[in-house]
Amino acid sequence: MQQLEGLYIFILGLIFGSFALALADRLKAKKDWVKGRSSCEHCNHTLAARDLIPLASWLSTGGSCRYCRKRLSASYPLTELGLGLAFLISYLYFPFELSSWGWALLVLWMSGLVLMCSLFVFDLRWYTLPSRLVYTLVSISSVHWLVFALLYSDRSFGFLLLSLVGALLASAGVFFVLHLVSDGKWIGDGDVRLGLAIGLFLVGPIEAWLAVFFASTLGIIVVLPTLKKTKKRFQTKVPYGPLLITGLWITYLFGTKLIEWYSSTFLYL
């Protein structure tokens, strides 16, 4: 049963990965993302239904347009496969029991993943996070927190509210200070808003800090090989949104276990 559900969720992730990429492209082009038709990025030929099958369509044509034969970006299958795997791993390692409200949390988390995928692509390509997507993600994460606090968790609402304040300070609060001090040069306002979603999804300040830690560590790993020993080495532009999203995803699924392991191994708690 779990294998069948996992396959279904993986396929669902492939489908929504295609949607997330199309959403990013249409927002950038200022097209209607609801009624608009998908077309080739080279010849603008409207794509038929057989051209829209996630992963399979790209593979069947060898990564080329069926109409003009020009090569298509590998971002299409990579985005679809990436979100498919993110869905599947989220299902397999979901940190909450999949009871009635646990399933609700999973649906909200996966809805957030679709938007995070669009934001990931958008920031990676154009170095900005569209406010419309970020605010929608914050709304979903707010509902996620309310479901967790009021219907799932057995902890007091007051305790969870204080934990949320700490989480928001550890993520959005720190980002806001960095944005203010650097006049937006170190971190963008979109990242500050994304910090709100991080705090709401992760609830606790330690978890929020861990997500930022993972994002910063990944940033160092990505940036160091590209830095050259010149006076401009500190001007390398790195989109922070994808790193924050990756840090959030890792921490949401594995953060509690990592914190417990660290506490028992090094703090003897």
N, C-alpha and C positions, 0 to 999 in steps of 0.2 A: 504493500500500500504506500509506504513512504517513498519507494523508488518511483512509482507512478506519479505521485504528487510532485516529487522532485523534477521529473521530466516535464510535467505540465508547467511548473513554475519556471523552469529553464526556458522553455519555448515562449512563455509569456514575457520573460525578460528580453528575449531576442526581438519580439514584436515591439515592445516598448522602447528598446534601444533604437530601433529604426525611427520610431516616433520622436524620441528625444533629439536625435540628430536633425530630423526634418524641422522640429520646433526651433532649434538653434539657428538653422539656416534661414528660416522664414522670418524670425524676429530680426535678424541682422539685415535682411533685405526689405524689412517692413511690409511683408506680405501677410495676407490673412491665413493664420495657421489652422483655422477650422475648415474653411471652404477651399483653400488653395490646393492645386494638384501638383504632385511631385513631377519634376522634369530633369533631364540630363543636365549636368553642370557645364557641359561644353556646347551641345547643339540645341538645348532647351526643348527637345522633343518630349512631349507629355508621356510619362511612363504608363505602361499597361499593367494590369493586375499581376501578370507573370513576372514583371520586373520589380515587384515590391515584396517578394517573399524574402524575409530576413535571412541573410547569410547565403541561402541557396541560390538566389538570383545572381549575386556577385560571383559566386563560384562557378555557376553554369556558363557564364560568359567570359570566364578567365579574367575577371576584373576590368572588363571593357564595356562600353556602352553598346547595347544591342543594335543601335541605329547608326551612330557615326563611327563606331569602332575605336574611339579614343579611350585611353586608360582612365579609369575612375580611381578616385582616392581610396587608399586602404583604410581611411577613417570609417568608411561605411561598415565593413565587416567587423572591424576592431571594436567599434562602439556597440554594435549589436551583440557581439560575443562577450564583450566586457560587462554589459548590463545583464546579459543572460547568466553569466557566472556570479555576478553580484547578487542577483535574485536567488540563485540556487544555494550559494553559501550562506546567505541570510536565513534561508529556510532551514538549512541543516544545522546551523549554529545559533539559531535565534535564542537570545538570552532569557526570554520569558516563556513560561509554560503555555503551550498552544491550547488553552481552554477557550471559552467563548470570547472573553475580552482579550485574551492573548492573540487570537486570530485578528481581532480588530487592530491591535497594536502592529501586527505584522503587515496588514494591509496599508495602514498609515505610513509605516516605515518604507514599504516598497513604493508607495505613491511619492514619498519624498525622494527616493532613489532615482525615480524618473526625472524629476526636476534637477536633482544633483548632477545627473548625467548630462543634461542640457547645459547646465552652468559650467560643468567641467570642460565640455567641448568649446563653449562660447569663450571662456576665459583663456583657454589654451590657444585659441586662434586669434582672438581680438583683444586680449588683455583687459577685459572689463566684465563685470557681472551685471546683467540687466536687472534693474530694480523690480520689474514686474515679476520675474521668476523668483527672485530672492524673497520678496514679500509673500508670494504664494507659498514658498517653502516654509517661511516663518509661521504662516497661518496653519499649515499642516502639522508642523512641529508643536504648535500651541495646542491643537486638538489632541495630538499624541500625548502631551504632558497631562492634559485634563483627564483623558481616559485612564492613563496610568495612575494618576493621583487619586481620582475619585472612585474608580471602578475596579482597579486591579490591585494596587498596593495595599498592604495591611498596615502601613505606617501612617502616623497622624498627618493630617493635611498641613498643620503648622510646621512640622519638621520638614516635609517635602517642599513647602514654600520657601523656607530658609535655605534649603539645599539648592533650590532653583536660583535664588538670588546670588548665592555663592558661585554657581555655575556660570551665570550671566556675567558676573564680575570677572571671573577667570578667563572668559573668552571675549565677549563683546566689549567688556569694560577695558581690558588690557588693549584690545585693538583700537578702541576709541582714543585712548591716551596716546598711543603710538601715532595714530592718524593726526591727532591734534598737534603733538610736538613736532612732527616732521612736515606739517602742512600737506599731508597726503602723499609724501614722497616715499615713505617706508611701507605704508599699507593703505589701500584704497578704501573709500567709504562703502563699497560693495562688500569688502571683506568684514567690515564692522557689522554690517547687517547680517552677513552669513554667520557671524559669531553668535547672534541671537538664536538662530536655528540650532547651532551646536549646543548651546546651553540648555535649550528646551528639550532636545532629544536625549541628552546625556544626564540631565537632572542634577548630578552632584558636581561640586567644584573640583574634586580630584580627577574625576573622569574628564571634565572639560579641559583641565590643565594637561591631561595625558594626550588628548586629541591634538592640542596645540603643540605639545612636545613632539609627537609623531610627525606632524606637518613640518615643523622646523627642521627635524632631523632629515626627513626626506628632501627638504629644500637644500640642505647642505650637501647631501649626496648628489643631487642633480646639478647643483651650481659648481661645485669644486672642479670637476673635470673640464668645465667650459671656461673657467677663469684663466686669463693670460696675465703674465707678469708685466702689465702696463699700468699707466696712470688711470686708465679707464676701467680697471678691473672691478671697481665697486659700482659701476653703472650698468652692470648686466641686469636686464629686465627679466624677471621671473614671475609668471602668473601664480599667485599664492592660493587662489581659489581651488584649483585641482588638488593641491597639497592638503588644504584644510578639509576638503571633502573626503580624501583618502584617509586622513587622520580620524575624522568622524566615523567613517565606516568601520575601520579597524577597532576603534575604542567602543563603539556601540555593541559590536558582536563579541569582542574578546576582552574589553577593558576590565570588567569585574574580575575575571579569572586571573588576569595579569596582576591586578592590584593585590588579590588574595595570595598569589604565588610570591610576589615581592615581599609582602608583609610577613608571611610565614618563613621565608628563606633568609631575609636580611634583618627584619625587625623582630622576629620571633614572637609575632602576635598570633 
